[in-house]
Amino acid sequence: MKRSTILISILFFVGFFPMNTLGKCVEGDCKNGKGVFFSSSEGVEYAGEFKDGKFHGKGSLIYPDDSKYEGEWKDGEPHGHGVWTSSDGGMYVGEYWNGSREGKGTFTHPDGTIYEGEWSNDKLHGDGTMIYSD
């Protein structure tokens, strides 16, 4: 049962980060600088650095359900080190590559189960340790 719960949570994250969707700059320089971007169609708000009109550098993206990604961005996608927190208490801390979890990372499920190890293409891959909650 715990294993299927973890897999469902992992599948939920796939495709979680949208590219820069239609919206508007509500503060600062959302072309090449620091600013705040809001998309009413997606209900998301990004605050951080921009390059060529894309999320690029350090920034945070908040969703309507209070899920949040904070970390590094490249060309509109999470890239580098980041922290993703879901509204139900799940959390991933680790590396991203072109929008997918890649490399070393730790996922903590809301029930306290923890996976610490390797990721590839947004999936558990390679060496890792699963610690189940009591």
Helices and strands as residue ranges (DSSP letters): H 2-13, E 24-28, E 33-39, E 44-51, E 54-62, E 68-74, E 77-85, E 91-97, E 100-108, E 114-120, E 123-131
